[in-house]
């Protein structure tokens, strides 16, 4: 498979190319999030049901937050930076503080999705 991709012109990206890709993905994600949020506000202002754009907006952000939490936990699991002590040396409260805000946001998003799903299925 690797040889096939190289024959088609695909190469592994260097550090600059990865940085460019990350910035463009981040910009596209921000655009779609802002567009969905504007759509939700517009539909809500006009009194229409906006179940699907709201679910898409909430799940998009829920996936982003949860993957950040997972990746952060994986990165902090084995590596020790010079300025940042390893997770074993950090206090339990400090580790919980790192995860508190994203977890609260995730729980609120899940609750909003459950409420919206119940309203959608029960017909208000």
The first five atom37 places (N, CA, C, CB, O) and aatype in JSON, in Angstrom:
{
  "aatype": [20, 20, 20, 20, 20, 20, 20, 20, 20, 20, 20, 20, 20, 20, 20, 20, 20, 20, 20, 20, 20, 20, 20, 20, 20, 20, 20, 20, 20, 20, 20, 20, 20, 20, 20, 20, 20, 20, 20, 20, 20, 20, 20, 20, 20, 20, 20, 20, 20, 20, 20, 20, 20, 20, 20, 20, 20, 20, 20, 20, 20, 20, 20, 20, 20, 20, 20, 20, 20, 20, 20, 20, 20, 20, 20, 20, 20, 20, 20, 20, 20, 20, 20, 20, 20, 20, 20, 20, 20, 20, 20, 20, 20, 20, 20, 20, 20, 20, 20, 20, 20, 20, 20, 20, 20, 20, 20, 20, 20, 20, 20, 20, 20, 20, 20, 20, 20, 20, 20, 20, 20, 20, 20, 20],
  "atom_mask": [
    [1, 1, 1, 1, 1],
    [1, 1, 1, 1, 1],
    [1, 1, 1, 1, 1],
    [1, 1, 1, 1, 1],
    [1, 1, 1, 1, 1],
    [1, 1, 1, 1, 1],
    [1, 1, 1, 1, 1],
    [1, 1, 1, 1, 1],
    [1, 1, 1, 1, 1],
    [1, 1, 1, 1, 1],
    [1, 1, 1, 1, 1],
    [1, 1, 1, 1, 1],
    [1, 1, 1, 1, 1],
    [1, 1, 1, 1, 1],
    [1, 1, 1, 1, 1],
    [1, 1, 1, 1, 1],
    [1, 1, 1, 1, 1],
    [1, 1, 1, 1, 1],
    [1, 1, 1, 1, 1],
    [1, 1, 1, 1, 1],
    [1, 1, 1, 1, 1],
    [1, 1, 1, 1, 1],
    [1, 1, 1, 1, 1],
    [1, 1, 1, 1, 1],
    [1, 1, 1, 1, 1],
    [1, 1, 1, 1, 1],
    [1, 1, 1, 1, 1],
    [1, 1, 1, 1, 1],
    [1, 1, 1, 1, 1],
    [1, 1, 1, 1, 1],
    [1, 1, 1, 1, 1],
    [1, 1, 1, 1, 1],
    [1, 1, 1, 1, 1],
    [1, 1, 1, 1, 1],
    [1, 1, 1, 1, 1],
    [1, 1, 1, 1, 1],
    [1, 1, 1, 1, 1],
    [1, 1, 1, 1, 1],
    [1, 1, 1, 1, 1],
    [1, 1, 1, 1, 1],
    [1, 1, 1, 1, 1],
    [1, 1, 1, 1, 1],
    [1, 1, 1, 1, 1],
    [1, 1, 1, 1, 1],
    [1, 1, 1, 1, 1],
    [1, 1, 1, 1, 1],
    [1, 1, 1, 1, 1],
    [1, 1, 1, 1, 1],
    [1, 1, 1, 1, 1],
    [1, 1, 1, 1, 1],
    [1, 1, 1, 1, 1],
    [1, 1, 1, 1, 1],
    [1, 1, 1, 1, 1],
    [1, 1, 1, 1, 1],
    [1, 1, 1, 1, 1],
    [1, 1, 1, 1, 1],
    [1, 1, 1, 1, 1],
    [1, 1, 1, 1, 1],
    [1, 1, 1, 1, 1],
    [1, 1, 1, 1, 1],
    [1, 1, 1, 1, 1],
    [1, 1, 1, 1, 1],
    [1, 1, 1, 1, 1],
    [1, 1, 1, 1, 1],
    [1, 1, 1, 1, 1],
    [1, 1, 1, 1, 1],
    [1, 1, 1, 1, 1],
    [1, 1, 1, 1, 1],
    [1, 1, 1, 1, 1],
    [1, 1, 1, 1, 1],
    [1, 1, 1, 1, 1],
    [1, 1, 1, 1, 1],
    [1, 1, 1, 1, 1],
    [1, 1, 1, 1, 1],
    [1, 1, 1, 1, 1],
    [1, 1, 1, 1, 1],
    [1, 1, 1, 1, 1],
    [1, 1, 1, 1, 1],
    [1, 1, 1, 1, 1],
    [1, 1, 1, 1, 1],
    [1, 1, 1, 1, 1],
    [1, 1, 1, 1, 1],
    [1, 1, 1, 1, 1],
    [1, 1, 1, 1, 1],
    [1, 1, 1, 1, 1],
    [1, 1, 1, 1, 1],
    [1, 1, 1, 1, 1],
    [1, 1, 1, 1, 1],
    [1, 1, 1, 1, 1],
    [1, 1, 1, 1, 1],
    [1, 1, 1, 1, 1],
    [1, 1, 1, 1, 1],
    [1, 1, 1, 1, 1],
    [1, 1, 1, 1, 1],
    [1, 1, 1, 1, 1],
    [1, 1, 1, 1, 1],
    [1, 1, 1, 1, 1],
    [1, 1, 1, 1, 1],
    [1, 1, 1, 1, 1],
    [1, 1, 1, 1, 1],
    [1, 1, 1, 1, 1],
    [1, 1, 1, 1, 1],
    [1, 1, 1, 1, 1],
    [1, 1, 1, 1, 1],
    [1, 1, 1, 1, 1],
    [1, 1, 1, 1, 1],
    [1, 1, 1, 1, 1],
    [1, 1, 1, 1, 1],
    [1, 1, 1, 1, 1],
    [1, 1, 1, 1, 1],
    [1, 1, 1, 1, 1],
    [1, 1, 1, 1, 1],
    [1, 1, 1, 1, 1],
    [1, 1, 1, 1, 1],
    [1, 1, 1, 1, 1],
    [1, 1, 1, 1, 1],
    [1, 1, 1, 1, 1],
    [1, 1, 1, 1, 1],
    [1, 1, 1, 1, 1],
    [1, 1, 1, 1, 1],
    [1, 1, 1, 1, 1],
    [1, 1, 1, 1, 1],
    [1, 1, 1, 1, 1],
    [1, 1, 1, 1, 1]
  ],
  "atom_positions": [
    [[0.83, -1.19, 0.0], [0.0, 0.0, 0.0], [0.87, 1.25, 0.0], [-0.94, 0.0, 1.2], [0.56, 2.24, -0.67]],
    [[1.96, 1.2, 0.76], [2.86, 2.35, 0.83], [3.47, 2.64, -0.54], [3.96, 2.11, 1.86], [3.59, 3.8, -0.93]],
    [[3.85, 1.59, -1.26], [4.43, 1.77, -2.58], [3.41, 2.33, -3.57], [5.0, 0.45, -3.1], [3.75, 3.14, -4.43]],
    [[2.17, 1.89, -3.43], [1.12, 2.4, -4.3], [0.89, 3.89, -4.07], [-0.18, 1.61, -4.07], [0.74, 4.66, -5.02]],
    [[0.85, 4.29, -2.81], [0.66, 5.71, -2.5], [1.83, 6.55, -3.0], [0.48, 5.91, -0.99], [1.64, 7.65, -3.51]],
    [[3.05, 6.03, -2.86], [4.22, 6.76, -3.37], [4.19, 6.85, -4.89], [5.53, 6.09, -2.9], [4.59, 7.86, -5.45]],
    [[3.71, 5.79, -5.56], [3.61, 5.81, -7.02], [2.58, 6.83, -7.49], [3.26, 4.41, -7.56], [2.71, 7.4, -8.57]],
    [[1.55, 7.05, -6.67], [0.53, 8.04, -7.02], [0.94, 9.46, -6.68], [-0.77, 7.71, -6.31], [0.22, 10.41, -7.0]],
    [[2.09, 9.63, -6.03], [2.59, 10.97, -5.74], [2.39, 11.41, -4.3], [1.93, 11.94, -6.63], [2.73, 12.54, -3.96]],
    [[1.86, 10.54, -3.45], [1.68, 10.89, -2.05], [2.98, 10.66, -1.29], [0.53, 10.07, -1.42], [3.62, 9.62, -1.45]],
    [[3.36, 11.62, -0.48], [4.56, 11.52, 0.32], [4.21, 11.9, 1.75], [5.7, 12.43, -0.23], [3.2, 12.56, 2.0]],
    [[5.05, 11.47, 2.68], [4.8, 11.88, 4.07], [5.15, 13.36, 4.2], [5.64, 11.02, 5.07], [6.14, 13.84, 3.64]],
    [[4.32, 14.06, 4.95], [4.47, 15.51, 5.07], [5.59, 15.85, 6.05], [3.15, 16.15, 5.53], [5.78, 15.18, 7.06]],
    [[6.32, 16.92, 5.72], [7.33, 17.39, 6.66], [6.64, 18.28, 7.7], [8.46, 18.17, 5.91], [5.42, 18.44, 7.69]],
    [[7.44, 18.85, 8.6], [6.89, 19.62, 9.72], [6.12, 20.85, 9.24], [8.02, 20.05, 10.66], [5.06, 21.17, 9.78]],
    [[6.62, 21.55, 8.23], [5.94, 22.73, 7.73], [4.61, 22.36, 7.08], [6.84, 23.47, 6.73], [3.61, 23.04, 7.29]],
    [[4.6, 21.3, 6.29], [3.38, 20.87, 5.63], [2.33, 20.42, 6.65], [3.68, 19.73, 4.65], [1.14, 20.69, 6.47]],
    [[2.75, 19.74, 7.7], [1.82, 19.34, 8.76], [1.23, 20.56, 9.46], [2.53, 18.44, 9.78], [0.05, 20.57, 9.8]],
    [[2.05, 21.58, 9.68], [1.58, 22.8, 10.32], [0.56, 23.52, 9.43], [2.77, 23.73, 10.62], [-0.45, 24.02, 9.93]],
    [[0.83, 23.57, 8.14], [-0.1, 24.2, 7.2], [-1.42, 23.44, 7.17], [0.52, 24.26, 5.78], [-2.49, 24.05, 7.19]],
    [[-1.36, 22.11, 7.12], [-2.57, 21.29, 7.11], [-3.37, 21.49, 8.4], [-2.22, 19.81, 6.93], [-4.6, 21.6, 8.36]],
    [[-2.69, 21.52, 9.54], [-3.37, 21.69, 10.81], [-4.08, 23.04, 10.88], [-2.38, 21.56, 11.96], [-5.21, 23.12, 11.34]],
    [[-3.41, 24.1, 10.42], [-4.04, 25.42, 10.44], [-5.25, 25.49, 9.51], [-3.02, 26.5, 10.03], [-6.26, 26.09, 9.86]],
    [[-5.16, 24.87, 8.33], [-6.31, 24.92, 7.42], [-7.46, 24.08, 7.93], [-5.9, 24.46, 6.03], [-8.62, 24.45, 7.75]],
    [[-7.18, 22.95, 8.57], [-8.24, 22.14, 9.16], [-8.9, 22.91, 10.3], [-7.68, 20.79, 9.67], [-10.12, 22.9, 10.44]],
    [[-8.1, 23.57, 11.11], [-8.62, 24.35, 12.23], [-9.52, 25.49, 11.72], [-7.46, 24.92, 13.07], [-10.57, 25.75, 12.3]],
    [[-9.11, 26.16, 10.66], [-9.9, 27.25, 10.1], [-11.21, 26.72, 9.51], [-9.1, 27.99, 9.01], [-12.26, 27.33, 9.71]],
    [[-11.16, 25.6, 8.8], [-12.37, 25.01, 8.24], [-13.32, 24.56, 9.34], [-12.02, 23.83, 7.32], [-14.54, 24.73, 9.21]],
    [[-12.79, 24.0, 10.41], [-13.62, 23.57, 11.55], [-14.28, 24.78, 12.21], [-12.78, 22.78, 12.58], [-15.46, 24.72, 12.56]],
    [[-13.53, 25.86, 12.39], [-14.1, 27.07, 12.99], [-15.19, 27.66, 12.1], [-12.99, 28.11, 13.25], [-16.22, 28.11, 12.6]],
    [[-14.96, 27.66, 10.79], [-15.97, 28.17, 9.87], [-17.25, 27.35, 9.95], [-15.44, 28.17, 8.43], [-18.34, 27.91, 10.06]],
    [[-17.13, 26.03, 9.91], [-18.34, 25.2, 9.95], [-19.06, 25.34, 11.29], [-17.99, 23.73, 9.69], [-20.29, 25.34, 11.33]],
    [[-18.3, 25.47, 12.37], [-18.93, 25.67, 13.67], [-19.66, 26.99, 13.76], [-17.89, 25.6, 14.76], [-20.78, 27.04, 14.27]],
    [[-19.06, 28.06, 13.27], [-19.71, 29.37, 13.29], [-20.93, 29.4, 12.36], [-18.72, 30.47, 12.88], [-21.95, 30.02, 12.68]],
    [[-20.82, 28.73, 11.22], [-21.94, 28.67, 10.29], [-23.11, 27.92, 10.92], [-21.52, 28.0, 8.97], [-24.25, 28.37, 10.83]],
    [[-22.84, 26.78, 11.56], [-23.89, 26.03, 12.22], [-24.52, 26.82, 13.36], [-23.35, 24.7, 12.74], [-25.73, 26.8, 13.54]],
    [[-23.69, 27.51, 14.13], [-24.21, 28.32, 15.22], [-25.11, 29.44, 14.7], [-23.06, 28.91, 16.05], [-26.16, 29.7, 15.28]],
    [[-24.71, 30.1, 13.62], [-25.54, 31.15, 13.02], [-26.85, 30.56, 12.5], [-24.78, 31.86, 11.88], [-27.9, 31.19, 12.64]],
    [[-26.79, 29.38, 11.92], [-27.99, 28.71, 11.41], [-28.94, 28.38, 12.56], [-27.61, 27.43, 10.63], [-30.15, 28.59, 12.45]],
    [[-28.4, 27.87, 13.65], [-29.21, 27.53, 14.82], [-29.89, 28.78, 15.38], [-28.34, 26.87, 15.91], [-31.08, 28.76, 15.68]],
    [[-29.14, 29.86, 15.52], [-29.7, 31.11, 16.06], [-30.77, 31.66, 15.12], [-28.58, 32.16, 16.27], [-31.81, 32.11, 15.59]],
    [[-30.52, 31.63, 13.82], [-31.5, 32.12, 12.84], [-32.8, 31.32, 12.91], [-30.92, 32.06, 11.42], [-33.88, 31.9, 12.96]],
    [[-32.67, 30.0, 12.92], [-33.86, 29.14, 12.97], [-34.61, 29.31, 14.29], [-33.47, 27.67, 12.78], [-35.84, 29.33, 14.31]],
    [[-33.89, 29.44, 15.38], [-34.52, 29.62, 16.68], [-35.23, 30.97, 16.76], [-33.48, 29.51, 17.81], [-36.32, 31.07, 17.34]],
    [[-34.64, 31.99, 16.18], [-35.24, 33.33, 16.17], [-36.56, 33.33, 15.42], [-34.28, 34.34, 15.54], [-37.51, 34.01, 15.82]],
    [[-36.62, 32.55, 14.34], [-37.84, 32.5, 13.54], [-38.81, 31.42, 14.03], [-37.5, 32.25, 12.09], [-39.82, 31.17, 13.38]],
    [[-38.52, 30.78, 15.14], [-39.43, 29.83, 15.76], [-39.53, 28.49, 15.09], [-40.75, 30.42, 15.82], [-40.53, 27.79, 15.26]],
    [[-38.53, 28.11, 14.33], [-38.55, 26.82, 13.64], [-37.74, 25.8, 14.43], [-38.0, 26.96, 12.2], [-36.83, 26.15, 15.19]],
    [[-38.07, 24.52, 14.24], [-37.29, 23.46, 14.85], [-35.95, 23.35, 14.12], [-38.05, 22.09, 14.81], [-35.9, 23.41, 12.89]],
    [[-34.91, 23.21, 14.86], [-33.57, 23.11, 14.26], [-32.81, 21.94, 14.89], [-32.79, 24.43, 14.44], [-31.7, 22.11, 15.39]],
    [[-33.42, 20.78, 14.86], [-32.86, 19.61, 15.52], [-31.54, 19.17, 14.89], [-33.84, 18.47, 15.48], [-30.54, 19.01, 15.6]],
    [[-31.51, 18.97, 13.58], [-30.31, 18.42, 12.94], [-29.1, 19.34, 13.0], [-30.62, 18.1, 11.51], [-28.01, 18.87, 13.32]],
    [[-29.22, 20.64, 12.71], [-28.03, 21.48, 12.83], [-27.52, 21.57, 14.26], [-28.32, 22.87, 12.31], [-26.31, 21.67, 14.49]],
    [[-28.44, 21.53, 15.23], [-28.01, 21.59, 16.62], [-27.27, 20.33, 17.02], [-29.2, 21.82, 17.54], [-26.24, 20.39, 17.69]],
    [[-27.8, 19.18, 16.61], [-27.12, 17.92, 16.91], [-25.76, 17.87, 16.23], [-27.98, 16.72, 16.46], [-24.78, 17.43, 16.84]],
    [[-25.69, 18.32, 15.0], [-24.4, 18.34, 14.3], [-23.41, 19.25, 15.0], [-24.6, 18.79, 12.85], [-22.24, 18.89, 15.17]],
    [[-23.86, 20.43, 15.4], [-22.99, 21.38, 16.09], [-22.5, 20.79, 17.42], [-23.73, 22.72, 16.34], [-21.31, 20.85, 17.74]],
    [[-23.42, 20.22, 18.19], [-23.05, 19.68, 19.51], [-22.13, 18.46, 19.37], [-24.3, 19.29, 20.29], [-21.15, 18.35, 20.11]],
    [[-22.44, 17.56, 18.45], [-21.59, 16.37, 18.31], [-20.21, 16.74, 17.75], [-22.26, 15.34, 17.4], [-19.21, 16.12, 18.12]],
    [[-20.16, 17.72, 16.87], [-18.86, 18.15, 16.34], [-17.97, 18.64, 17.48], [-19.05, 19.27, 15.29], [-16.79, 18.27, 17.55]],
    [[-18.52, 19.46, 18.36], [-17.73, 19.98, 19.47], [-17.47, 18.93, 20.53], [-18.43, 21.17, 20.09], [-16.41, 18.94, 21.16]],
    [[-18.41, 18.02, 20.73], [-18.2, 16.94, 21.68], [-17.07, 16.03, 21.23], [-19.49, 16.13, 21.86], [-16.24, 15.62, 22.05]],
    [[-17.02, 15.72, 19.95], [-15.94, 14.89, 19.43], [-14.6, 15.62, 19.54], [-16.21, 14.51, 17.96], [-13.6, 15.01, 19.9]],
    [[-14.58, 16.9, 19.24], [-13.33, 17.67, 19.34], [-12.82, 17.7, 20.78], [-13.55, 19.12, 18.83], [-11.64, 17.49, 21.02]],
    [[-13.71, 17.96, 21.73], [-13.29, 18.03, 23.13], [-12.83, 16.67, 23.63], [-14.44, 18.55, 24.0], [-11.81, 16.58, 24.31]],
    [[-13.59, 15.62, 23.3], [-13.22, 14.3, 23.81], [-11.91, 13.81, 23.2], [-14.32, 13.29, 23.52], [-11.1, 13.19, 23.9]],
    [[-11.67, 14.07, 21.91], [-10.4, 13.65, 21.34], [-9.23, 14.44, 21.92], [-10.43, 13.8, 19.82], [-8.14, 13.9, 22.08]],
    [[-9.45, 15.7, 22.25], [-8.4, 16.47, 22.91], [-8.08, 15.88, 24.28], [-8.8, 17.94, 23.05], [-6.91, 15.77, 24.66]],
    [[-9.13, 15.51, 25.02], [-8.91, 14.91, 26.33], [-8.15, 13.59, 26.22], [-10.25, 14.68, 27.04], [-7.22, 13.34, 26.99]],
    [[-8.54, 12.76, 25.27], [-7.88, 11.46, 25.09], [-6.43, 11.65, 24.68], [-8.63, 10.62, 24.04], [-5.54, 11.01, 25.23]],
    [[-6.19, 12.53, 23.71], [-4.81, 12.75, 23.25], [-3.94, 13.36, 24.35], [-4.8, 13.66, 22.03], [-2.78, 12.99, 24.5]],
    [[-4.51, 14.29, 25.12], [-3.76, 14.89, 26.22], [-3.39, 13.84, 27.26], [-4.57, 16.02, 26.88], [-2.27, 13.83, 27.77]],
    [[-4.33, 12.96, 27.58], [-4.06, 11.9, 28.55], [-3.0, 10.95, 28.04], [-5.34, 11.12, 28.87], [-2.14, 10.5, 28.8]],
    [[-3.03, 10.63, 26.75], [-2.01, 9.74, 26.17], [-0.63, 10.4, 26.18], [-2.4, 9.36, 24.73], [0.37, 9.75, 26.49]],
    [[-0.58, 11.69, 25.85], [0.7, 12.39, 25.8], [1.3, 12.55, 27.19], [0.53, 13.75, 25.15], [2.52, 12.42, 27.36]],
    [[0.46, 12.83, 28.19], [0.97, 13.02, 29.54], [1.25, 11.7, 30.24], [-0.01, 13.81, 30.36], [1.88, 11.68, 31.29]],
    [[0.8, 10.6, 29.66], [0.95, 9.3, 30.3], [2.38, 8.86, 30.5], [0.24, 8.28, 29.5], [2.71, 8.37, 31.58]],
    [[3.24, 9.0, 29.51], [4.58, 8.46, 29.64], [5.69, 9.49, 29.56], [4.8, 7.46, 28.61], [6.79, 9.25, 30.08]],
    [[5.45, 10.61, 28.94], [6.51, 11.58, 28.72], [6.61, 12.54, 29.9], [6.27, 12.36, 27.43], [5.62, 12.86, 30.55]],
    [[7.82, 12.99, 30.14], [8.04, 13.98, 31.19], [8.78, 15.16, 30.59], [8.84, 13.37, 32.38], [9.92, 15.02, 30.13]],
    [[8.15, 16.31, 30.59], [8.79, 17.53, 30.11], [9.63, 18.12, 31.22], [7.72, 18.56, 29.61], [9.46, 17.81, 32.4]],
    [[10.56, 19.0, 30.82], [11.43, 19.6, 31.82], [10.65, 20.53, 32.75], [12.55, 20.37, 31.14], [10.86, 20.5, 33.96]],
    [[9.77, 21.36, 32.2], [9.04, 22.32, 33.0], [7.78, 21.76, 33.63], [8.69, 23.49, 32.17], [7.29, 22.31, 34.61]],
    [[7.25, 20.69, 33.08], [5.99, 20.12, 33.56], [6.27, 18.75, 34.17], [4.94, 20.02, 32.4], [6.75, 17.87, 33.47]],
    [[5.98, 18.56, 35.43], [6.24, 17.26, 36.03], [5.34, 16.19, 35.45], [6.06, 17.34, 37.54], [4.29, 16.49, 34.89]],
    [[5.75, 14.95, 35.59], [4.96, 13.84, 35.07], [3.66, 13.73, 35.84], [5.75, 12.51, 35.15], [3.54, 14.28, 36.94]],
    [[2.68, 13.03, 35.29], [1.4, 12.91, 35.98], [1.51, 12.27, 37.36], [0.45, 12.1, 35.13], [0.7, 12.57, 38.24]],
    [[2.49, 11.41, 37.57], [2.66, 10.8, 38.88], [3.07, 11.83, 39.93], [3.71, 9.69, 38.82], [2.69, 11.7, 41.09]],
    [[3.83, 12.84, 39.52], [4.31, 13.85, 40.46], [3.29, 14.97, 40.68], [5.6, 14.44, 39.96], [3.36, 15.67, 41.69]],
    [[2.37, 15.13, 39.76], [1.37, 16.18, 39.92], [0.33, 15.73, 40.94], [0.71, 16.53, 38.57], [0.05, 14.54, 41.08]],
    [[-0.22, 16.68, 41.62], [-1.25, 16.33, 42.59], [-2.52, 15.89, 41.87], [-1.55, 17.52, 43.54], [-2.75, 16.26, 40.72]],
    [[-3.31, 15.12, 42.55], [-4.55, 14.63, 41.96], [-5.49, 15.79, 41.63], [-5.24, 13.64, 42.9], [-6.18, 15.77, 40.61]],
    [[-5.51, 16.79, 42.47], [-6.36, 17.96, 42.25], [-5.95, 18.71, 40.98], [-6.31, 18.89, 43.46], [-6.8, 19.19, 40.23]],
    [[-4.65, 18.82, 40.75], [-4.18, 19.53, 39.56], [-4.57, 18.77, 38.29], [-2.65, 19.71, 39.61], [-4.95, 19.39, 37.3]],
    [[-4.49, 17.43, 38.32], [-4.9, 16.65, 37.15], [-6.39, 16.78, 36.9], [-4.52, 15.18, 37.34], [-6.81, 16.89, 35.75]],
    [[-7.2, 16.77, 37.95], [-8.63, 16.94, 37.79], [-8.96, 18.34, 37.27], [-9.35, 16.68, 39.11], [-9.88, 18.51, 36.48]],
    [[-8.2, 19.33, 37.72], [-8.41, 20.7, 37.26], [-8.16, 20.83, 35.76], [-7.51, 21.66, 38.03], [-8.85, 21.59, 35.08]],
    [[-7.18, 20.09, 35.24], [-6.91, 20.12, 33.8], [-8.08, 19.59, 32.99], [-5.66, 19.31, 33.49], [-8.31, 20.04, 31.87]],
    [[-8.82, 18.65, 33.54], [-9.91, 18.02, 32.82], [-11.28, 18.58, 33.15], [-9.9, 16.55, 33.09], [-12.26, 18.25, 32.48]],
    [[-11.38, 19.43, 34.16], [-12.68, 19.86, 34.66], [-13.49, 20.62, 33.63], [-12.5, 20.72, 35.88], [-14.64, 20.26, 33.37]],
    [[-12.93, 21.66, 33.03], [-13.7, 22.48, 32.1], [-14.16, 21.7, 30.86], [-12.87, 23.68, 31.67], [-15.34, 21.77, 30.52]],
    [[-13.27, 20.96, 30.18], [-13.76, 20.2, 29.03], [-14.8, 19.15, 29.41], [-12.61, 19.52, 28.34], [-15.72, 18.89, 28.63]],
    [[-14.67, 18.56, 30.58], [-15.65, 17.55, 30.98], [-17.0, 18.19, 31.28], [-15.15, 16.79, 32.21], [-18.04, 17.62, 30.94]],
    [[-17.0, 19.35, 31.91], [-18.27, 20.04, 32.19], [-18.94, 20.44, 30.88], [-18.03, 21.29, 33.08], [-20.15, 20.28, 30.73]],
    [[-18.18, 20.96, 29.95], [-18.74, 21.34, 28.66], [-19.31, 20.1, 27.95], [-17.67, 22.02, 27.77], [-20.38, 20.17, 27.36]],
    [[-18.6, 18.99, 28.01], [-19.08, 17.76, 27.38], [-20.38, 17.28, 28.01], [-18.02, 16.66, 27.47], [-21.3, 16.87, 27.3]],
    [[-20.46, 17.32, 29.33], [-21.68, 16.88, 30.01], [-22.85, 17.78, 29.65], [-21.47, 16.86, 31.55], [-23.96, 17.3, 29.42]],
    [[-22.62, 19.09, 29.6], [-23.7, 20.01, 29.22], [-24.15, 19.73, 27.79], [-23.23, 21.48, 29.36], [-25.35, 19.74, 27.52]],
    [[-23.22, 19.48, 26.88], [-23.59, 19.18, 25.5], [-24.41, 17.9, 25.42], [-22.34, 19.06, 24.63], [-25.39, 17.83, 24.67]],
    [[-24.03, 16.89, 26.17], [-24.77, 15.63, 26.16], [-26.18, 15.86, 26.71], [-24.04, 14.55, 26.99], [-27.15, 15.33, 26.15]],
    [[-26.31, 16.62, 27.79], [-27.63, 16.9, 28.35], [-28.51, 17.66, 27.37], [-27.49, 17.69, 29.64], [-29.7, 17.36, 27.24]],
    [[-27.95, 18.63, 26.68], [-28.73, 19.39, 25.68], [-29.17, 18.47, 24.56], [-27.9, 20.57, 25.12], [-30.31, 18.56, 24.09]],
    [[-28.29, 17.57, 24.11], [-28.66, 16.63, 23.05], [-29.77, 15.69, 23.51], [-27.45, 15.83, 22.61], [-30.69, 15.41, 22.74]],
    [[-29.7, 15.2, 24.74], [-30.74, 14.31, 25.25], [-32.08, 15.05, 25.33], [-30.35, 13.75, 26.64], [-33.12, 14.5, 24.95]],
    [[-32.08, 16.27, 25.83], [-33.31, 17.06, 25.91], [-33.88, 17.32, 24.52], [-33.04, 18.4, 26.63], [-35.08, 17.19, 24.31]],
    [[-33.02, 17.68, 23.57], [-33.51, 17.93, 22.21], [-34.05, 16.66, 21.57], [-32.39, 18.51, 21.35], [-35.06, 16.7, 20.88]],
    [[-33.38, 15.53, 21.8], [-33.85, 14.27, 21.24], [-35.21, 13.9, 21.83], [-32.83, 13.16, 21.5], [-36.1, 13.44, 21.12]],
    [[-35.36, 14.1, 23.12], [-36.64, 13.8, 23.77], [-37.75, 14.71, 23.21], [-36.54, 13.97, 25.31], [-38.85, 14.24, 22.93]],
    [[-37.45, 15.99, 23.05], [-38.45, 16.92, 22.48], [-38.8, 16.53, 21.05], [-37.92, 18.37, 22.52], [-39.96, 16.62, 20.64]],
    [[-37.8, 16.1, 20.29], [-38.03, 15.73, 18.9], [-38.89, 14.46, 18.81], [-36.69, 15.52, 18.17], [-39.81, 14.39, 18.01]],
    [[-38.57, 13.47, 19.64], [-39.3, 12.21, 19.59], [-40.71, 12.33, 20.17], [-38.53, 11.13, 20.33], [-41.63, 11.66, 19.7]],
    [[-40.87, 13.16, 21.19], [-42.18, 13.31, 21.82], [-43.03, 14.38, 21.15], [-42.01, 13.64, 23.29], [-44.19, 14.57, 21.51]],
    [[-42.48, 15.06, 20.19], [-43.23, 16.08, 19.47], [-43.51, 17.31, 20.3], [-44.51, 15.52, 18.99], [-44.62, 17.85, 20.27]],
    [[-42.52, 17.76, 21.03], [-42.56, 18.9, 21.94], [-43.18, 18.44, 23.2], [-43.32, 20.09, 21.35], [-43.33, 19.23, 24.14]]
  ]
}
